[in-house]
Every structure is written in C-alpha cells, then in structure tokens.
Amino acid sequence: MKFTPHAALLAAVFILSACNKEAVYQEEGFVFGTRVEISIVGADENLSRRGVASVMQEFQRLHNLLHAWKPSALSDINSAFAQQKTIAITPEIEAMLREATQLSEQSGCLFNPAIGGLVKLWGFHADEFKAALPDEKQVAALVAARPQMSDISISLVSDKKVAQYKTRSSNPSVQLDLGGYAKGYALDRAVELLKQQGIHNALINIGGNVIALGTHGSRPWRVGIQHPRKPGPIATLELHDGEAIGTSGDYQRYFELNGKRYCHVIDPRTGQPAQGVEAVTVLTQGNHAGVLSDATSKPLFIAGSANWLAAARQMKISNALLIDTDAVVHLTAAMQKRLEFTDKSTVTTVSQ
C-alpha cells in the first residue's frame, strides 16, 4: 500500500535496524487512521505472509467494529445511549467496556472514553480537521453533564453456550470513543494470533503503539520514540518480549488557530484540549500490555508536567516520560535506565 506524505508522518515509532542473519519479513498497511507496520523474524515466508494477513484482517475488523463516527457496532451503542435505550452487545464488546471502565476509574476519570461528544465538538471525528473552535456553550453543557463510564450498566441476558449481554446508559450524554483503547487492544490481539500460528518473534507498530513478541534474532527489538517537533527519534530503547510502548502526542491529530495548537487529547474536566505537553510515552509489561500502553498515556498527558508523576503512580506505571512545551523531558528513574537519547544535550529531569 502506498502512503501519502501525511500518512507517513503519523508513524510515531521507528523500528531500528540491527545486524542480523535471520530472515526479516515486513509489511505495512493503513488502519485506525494511521500507519501499521509488522515485522517478523525467523519464520518461513509463507507462514509470515499468512500471519500478517490474519493480523491485518483482524485490525480491519476492529476498525469497522469500533469506528466512532461511521456506522459501526459502537455507533449503534451510542445511538441507544443517546435515546436511553437498551441494546444487545457481544461478549467481546462487554469485556472491552468493563476493562475501559476499570481503567477510567483507576485514572480518576482522566482516561474517559465516554466523552466522544466532546471529541466530536472539537472536530476530531473526521479524517481532516478544520481550524475552528467549538461553541463554548455546547462544550460547557457537555462538561456539566459529566458523561462517565460508570454511567453505563451491563447485564447478562443468557449464559447458555455463548454468553449474551445488554447495555444502557443512565446518562444520555455518554458517547463512546474508544480511540484511546482500540489500538492497544489490537496489539494484544495481534500477539495472540501470531502465537496461535507458531510465530514467536515479531514487532507490531500501530502509529506509535508498539508491542514486541520474542526477539530480533539474538537481540531484543530496538525502537525509537518519535521527537514531537523534529524528524526522527528523540531516544531509543530495547523492547523485550511481551513489552509494549504507547505514545500520546500533540503532533498527529491537531489543528492550529491564531498561533495556538489544539490536539485531540481532551481534558474531561474542562472540555478543552490538554495544553503544556507535547508527548507522553509509557512502557508496559504483562497481561494486556497493549491496552495498557494505549490507555495509560492519556491520563499522564492530561495531568501535565505538574501532576504527571502522580498520575503514573495511580495507573501503576513505573516507566514513563513526558515532554513539555519547553522541550524538557520529564522521566521516571526506571525509564531513564531504559533510554538512550539521540541528542546528548536533551534537557531532562528525573523523578523517583
């Protein structure tokens, strides 16, 4: 698939080359509104091709399932919520909503997939963004309505053979946008699919959310974290089996008006795009590492340089960095040990 220059700029993490004699199979695609890269090492080419095809097919399924502003299962749910009607959902979506609700509660609701209405008001439910501010009264009304994941109730209809569920919202202002969850979920699914097919060494990158499976030959996978204002990576790190990194930045989905940048990360407390931060990167491990890499970067971004560390602790994230609008890199001591900065003059401040 060919990429436009705009699409190419969306890649937030670079796969760095390594001296390696094992065969590397790579494919690229475009889904979830961003660039997707899959690299497989040490597997037969036919097996690699089948593995990548199954992953890409799964990514497209999830994209269609969870699209926030085109007809999808998610848009059907949002329509039911707005009318305060009950709607049937699949076990998969039930599990997604429960996990997203748990993460939202853990973040003190800074991660809040229920504010899709605010995201839409700011014009980010579109492939291209217009440089225009939303109606202040509409924003204020949605903030006052306080849509929360806790407004959503889920009940079991039947547990025979395949469980069946239904859901509704007590708050008609709840409009789901799982854009801060779906890429991470897709990463976890990709790892599952590749393992099922006997592929043990791969790296999957969805627009800066990356997960490692196995190794790159005899070495760990090595990736770079995109500099938010310059071409190329600001730092590199080794990514070990089962680890994932996720980046939230103000440089991918944004518009500028009167010299001010407005990004797609909305603070649910104010209804305004978060300010003062250029990027946040987190490193996660263990079960659901992909989901965690996607969802946990948002609370840190919204908390800002004054409160990001408290947000990281609340989300139980020990490896994290934040780049503020003065180009200062704030990072945890654990993350500092993992990074190699490409520019040795980078200004950093380390917190325990």
C-alpha positions in Angstrom: 0.0 0.0 0.0 1.3 3.4 -0.9 1.3 6.2 1.7 0.7 9.9 1.3 3.3 12.2 3.0 0.7 13.0 5.6 0.2 9.3 6.4 3.9 8.7 6.6 4.2 11.4 9.3 1.8 9.6 11.5 4.3 6.9 12.5 5.4 7.7 16.0 7.9 5.0 16.5 10.7 3.7 14.2 11.9 0.2 14.0 15.7 0.4 14.1 17.8 -1.9 12.0 20.2 -4.5 13.6 22.9 -6.7 12.2 21.0 -10.0 11.9 21.3 -13.0 9.6 17.8 -14.3 10.2 15.2 -13.5 7.6 13.0 -10.5 8.3 9.5 -10.3 6.7 7.9 -6.8 6.8 4.6 -5.4 5.7 2.9 -2.1 6.1 -0.7 -1.0 6.0 -3.1 1.8 7.0 -5.8 1.2 9.5 -7.2 3.0 12.6 -6.4 6.2 10.7 -2.7 5.6 11.0 0.2 3.6 9.6 0.7 0.0 10.6 4.0 -1.9 10.4 4.5 -5.6 11.2 8.0 -7.2 11.2 8.5 -11.0 11.7 11.9 -12.6 12.2 13.0 -16.2 11.7 9.8 -17.6 10.2 9.1 -19.1 6.9 8.0 -16.5 4.3 4.7 -18.3 3.6 4.0 -18.6 7.3 4.9 -14.9 7.8 2.7 -13.8 5.0 -0.3 -15.8 6.4 0.4 -14.4 9.9 0.5 -10.8 8.7 -2.7 -11.3 6.6 -4.6 -12.6 9.6 -3.4 -9.7 11.8 -4.3 -7.1 9.1 -7.7 -8.7 8.7 -8.3 -8.5 12.5 -7.2 -4.9 12.5 -9.7 -4.0 9.8 -12.4 -5.9 11.7 -11.8 -4.0 14.9 -11.6 -0.7 13.0 -15.0 -1.4 11.5 -16.4 -2.6 14.8 -15.2 0.4 16.9 -15.4 3.3 14.4 -16.6 6.4 16.4 -18.2 8.4 13.6 -19.1 5.9 10.8 -21.7 3.2 11.0 -20.4 0.5 13.4 -21.4 -1.5 16.4 -20.0 1.4 18.5 -22.2 4.0 16.8 -25.2 1.7 17.3 -24.4 1.7 21.0 -24.0 5.5 21.1 -27.4 5.9 19.4 -29.0 3.7 22.0 -27.3 5.5 24.8 -28.5 8.9 23.5 -32.1 7.6 23.5 -31.6 5.9 26.8 -32.5 2.6 25.2 -31.1 -0.9 26.0 -29.0 -2.6 23.3 -27.6 -6.1 22.9 -23.8 -6.4 22.8 -21.4 -9.2 22.1 -19.2 -10.8 24.8 -16.2 -9.1 23.2 -17.6 -5.6 23.5 -18.8 -6.4 27.0 -15.3 -7.3 28.0 -13.9 -4.1 26.3 -16.4 -1.9 28.1 -15.7 -3.4 31.5 -11.9 -3.1 31.0 -12.2 0.5 29.8 -14.4 1.3 32.8 -11.9 -0.2 35.2 -9.0 1.9 33.6 -11.1 5.0 33.7 -11.9 4.6 37.4 -8.2 3.9 38.1 -7.2 7.1 36.3 -9.6 9.3 38.3 -11.6 9.5 35.0 -8.8 11.4 33.2 -9.0 8.4 30.8 -12.6 8.8 29.8 -13.9 7.0 26.7 -17.4 8.4 27.4 -16.6 11.9 26.2 -17.0 11.1 22.5 -19.4 14.1 22.3 -16.6 16.5 23.3 -14.2 14.9 20.8 -16.8 15.4 18.1 -17.5 19.0 19.1 -13.8 19.8 18.7 -13.9 18.4 15.1 -11.8 15.3 15.7 -14.4 12.9 14.5 -13.2 13.5 10.9 -10.3 12.4 8.7 -9.3 16.0 8.1 -9.5 18.7 10.9 -10.8 22.2 10.4 -9.2 25.1 12.3 -12.3 26.1 14.2 -13.3 26.4 17.8 -16.5 24.7 19.0 -19.4 26.6 20.5 -18.4 27.4 24.1 -22.0 26.8 25.5 -22.1 23.3 23.9 -18.8 22.4 25.4 -19.8 23.8 28.8 -23.1 21.8 28.7 -21.4 18.5 28.0 -18.8 19.1 30.7 -21.7 19.9 33.1 -23.4 16.6 32.0 -20.4 14.7 33.3 -20.5 11.6 31.0 -18.7 8.8 32.7 -18.0 5.1 32.0 -19.7 4.5 35.4 -23.0 5.7 33.8 -23.0 2.5 31.7 -24.7 -0.6 33.0 -24.2 -4.1 31.6 -26.3 -7.1 32.3 -26.1 -10.8 31.4 -29.1 -11.9 29.3 -28.1 -15.6 28.8 -25.1 -17.7 29.7 -26.1 -20.7 27.6 -23.4 -21.8 25.1 -22.3 -18.2 24.2 -23.0 -15.5 26.8 -25.3 -12.7 25.7 -25.3 -9.2 27.2 -27.2 -6.0 27.0 -26.2 -2.5 28.0 -27.6 1.0 28.5 -26.6 4.4 29.9 -28.3 6.3 32.6 -26.7 9.5 31.1 -27.8 10.3 27.5 -24.6 12.4 27.1 -22.4 9.3 27.2 -21.0 8.8 23.7 -18.2 6.2 23.5 -15.0 6.9 21.7 -12.5 4.0 22.1 -9.7 5.7 20.2 -7.5 5.7 23.3 -8.1 1.9 23.8 -8.6 0.2 20.4 -5.0 0.3 19.1 -3.8 -1.3 22.3 -6.5 -3.9 22.2 -5.5 -4.6 18.6 -1.8 -5.1 19.6 -2.8 -7.7 22.2 -5.0 -9.5 19.6 -2.1 -9.4 17.1 0.2 -11.2 19.5 -2.4 -13.8 20.2 -3.0 -14.5 16.5 0.7 -14.7 15.7 1.4 -17.1 18.6 -1.5 -19.3 17.5 0.2 -19.7 14.1 3.6 -20.6 15.5 5.2 -17.2 15.0 7.4 -16.3 18.0 9.4 -13.2 17.0 7.6 -10.1 15.8 7.2 -6.4 16.3 3.8 -4.7 15.7 3.5 -1.0 15.4 0.2 0.8 15.1 1.0 4.5 14.8 3.4 4.6 17.7 1.8 2.0 19.9 4.2 -0.9 19.6 4.4 -4.4 21.1 7.3 -6.9 21.0 7.0 -10.7 20.6 10.2 -12.6 21.2 13.4 -11.1 19.9 15.0 -9.7 16.7 17.4 -12.6 16.2 19.8 -12.8 19.1 19.0 -9.3 20.3 15.9 -7.6 21.8 13.9 -5.4 19.4 15.2 -1.8 19.4 12.8 1.0 18.7 12.9 4.8 18.7 10.5 7.3 20.3 9.4 10.0 17.8 10.6 13.5 18.6 7.5 15.6 18.9 8.9 18.6 16.9 11.8 17.2 14.8 12.1 14.3 12.3 13.5 11.1 13.7 13.6 9.7 17.3 14.4 11.6 20.4 15.5 8.4 22.1 15.8 4.7 21.6 15.3 1.7 23.8 15.3 -2.1 23.7 11.8 -3.7 23.8 11.7 -7.2 25.3 9.3 -10.0 24.8 5.8 -9.0 25.9 6.6 -5.3 26.4 4.7 -2.5 24.8 5.2 1.2 24.5 2.5 3.8 23.8 2.8 7.4 22.9 0.2 10.2 23.1 1.3 13.4 21.3 0.0 16.8 20.2 1.6 16.4 16.8 -0.6 13.8 15.0 -4.3 14.8 15.4 -4.4 18.5 15.9 -5.1 21.9 14.3 -3.6 25.4 14.9 -5.6 28.6 15.2 -4.2 32.0 16.0 -0.8 30.5 16.8 -2.2 28.0 19.3 -2.2 24.3 18.9 -5.3 22.2 19.8 -4.8 18.5 19.9 -7.3 15.6 20.1 -6.5 14.7 23.8 -9.4 16.3 25.6 -9.4 17.0 29.3 -12.8 15.8 30.5 -12.7 18.2 33.5 -12.6 21.3 31.2 -13.8 20.1 27.9 -10.6 21.6 26.4 -7.7 20.0 24.6 -4.8 19.4 27.0 -2.1 22.0 26.9 1.5 22.3 28.0 2.6 18.8 26.9 4.0 17.7 23.5 4.2 14.0 24.1 4.0 11.2 26.7 5.4 7.7 26.3 4.8 4.8 28.6 6.3 1.3 28.7 4.1 -1.6 29.9 4.5 -5.3 30.5 2.5 -8.4 31.3 -1.2 -9.2 30.5 -2.9 -6.7 28.3 0.3 -4.8 27.8 -1.0 -3.4 24.5 -4.2 -2.0 26.1 -2.2 -0.5 29.0 0.3 1.1 26.6 -2.6 2.9 24.9 -4.9 3.9 27.7 -2.4 4.9 30.4 -0.6 7.5 28.4 -3.7 9.7 28.2 -4.1 10.4 32.0 -0.4 11.4 32.2 -0.8 13.8 29.2 -3.8 15.4 30.7 -2.3 15.7 34.2 0.5 17.7 32.7 4.1 18.4 33.8 2.9 19.3 37.4 0.9 16.2 38.1 2.0 13.5 35.6 4.1 11.6 38.1 1.1 11.2 40.5 -1.0 10.1 37.6 1.7 7.5 36.6 1.7 6.1 40.1 -2.1 6.0 40.2 -2.0 4.0 37.0 0.9 1.8 38.4 3.2 2.9 35.5 6.9 2.9 36.5 8.4 3.5 33.1 7.2 6.8 31.6 8.4 10.1 30.1 6.7 13.4 29.4 8.0 16.1 27.1 6.6 19.6 27.9 6.2 22.6 25.6 9.6 23.9 26.8 11.2 20.7 25.3 12.1 19.5 28.8 11.9 15.7 29.1 10.5 14.6 32.5 11.0 10.9 33.1 10.9 8.3 35.8 14.2 6.8 37.1 13.1 3.4 35.8 12.5 4.9 32.3 15.8 6.8 32.3 17.7 3.4 32.7 15.9 2.1 29.5 16.6 5.1 27.2 19.4 6.2 25.0 18.9 9.8 23.9 19.9 10.6 20.3 20.8 14.2 21.3 23.1 14.2 24.3 22.1 17.9 25.0 18.5 17.0 25.7 17.3 18.6 28.9 15.9 16.0 31.3 14.6 16.0 34.8 14.3 12.6 36.6 11.8 11.7 39.3 12.0 8.7 41.6 
